[in-house]
Amino acid sequence: DTAVSQTPKYLVTQMGNDKSIKCEQNLGHDTMYWYKQDSKKFLKIMFSYNNKELNINETVPNRFSPKSPDKAHLNLHINSLELGDSAVYFCASSPQLAGTFTGELFFGEGSRLTVL
Amino acid sequence: GQNIDQPTEMTATEGAIVQINCTYQTSGFNGLFWYQQHAGEAPTFLSYNVLDGLEEKGRFSSFLSRSKGYSYLLLKELQMKDSASYLCAVMDSNYQLIWGAGTKLIIKP
């Protein structure tokens, strides 16, 4: 059983299009995240969501929006795609955001987005 | 600003020992983490240090000195499968993970 799964794994699209990446976790975790890993390999947090509170990295353009239909899902919608959006997007989950949080994130396999 | 520094790339020999260093400057500290990421795959959790000292877990050990803003990951008895990127991350006072760019470790026979 895949703990954190995201689809699609590869996505090639044209500038200006709108696309979505889906993420599901079956670990019963309270918090889910979206990360962007660019060509320089830095992992940058985009969003964290714990079914009550959405935390947004202020550097993320508002073309990016997370949608959580329930605790096990956090989808990423991207409007008006730009060339600089090309990257690998990782979904992750963790048991808690703070308190006893040990920092262990469980990552999905990543979705490689290429914008032409 | 917040900053995590680690070497870009290191090379070691199969069966040997390698130490990957990480220095950090962050707004507060709630723990330091090491993750392993094989090429084209997701990062996987290796270790978590919040107190000073050495944490040993099999062939891998992680050390932390909070006063120096310094950590290292020690890998013993290197195997070819240890070829990967090793990511250092620090949790700041807002419980946000700040990531380094990773150290690409190349293991040679």
Interface residues (C-beta under 8 A of the other chain):
Chain A: K40 K41 F42 L43 K44 I45 F90 L97 A98 F101 T102 G103 E104 L105 F106 F107 G108 E109 G110
Chain B: G31 F33 Y35 G40 E41 A42 P43 T44 F45 Y48 S85 L87 A89 M91 Y95 Q96 L97 W99 A101 G102
